[in-house]
Amino acid sequence: MTIVDMLGQSGVLTLLGMGIVFSFLIILIISVTLVGKFIHAIGADNDVAQPATTTGGGTAPVIAAITAAVTEYRKTNL
């Protein structure tokens, strides 16, 4: 087997591998798109479409809740 033959085989193997990966990515994109459309069709994304309303000044309660959760986690796990 000459170097030219080996380079030819390696080129074919490279293109085959890239084709398989590209095909898998296309199938993955199509699958994710279809699942997204299905979830939207059955209405399972209603809670995501409506933003949460907070009382008491915007993001301050959220920051307070996160701080309290992190503090409690550190008390019990560290």
Secondary structure as UniProt FT lines:
FT   HELIX           3..42
FT   TURN            43..45
FT   HELIX           46..49
FT   TURN            58..59
FT   HELIX           60..77
//
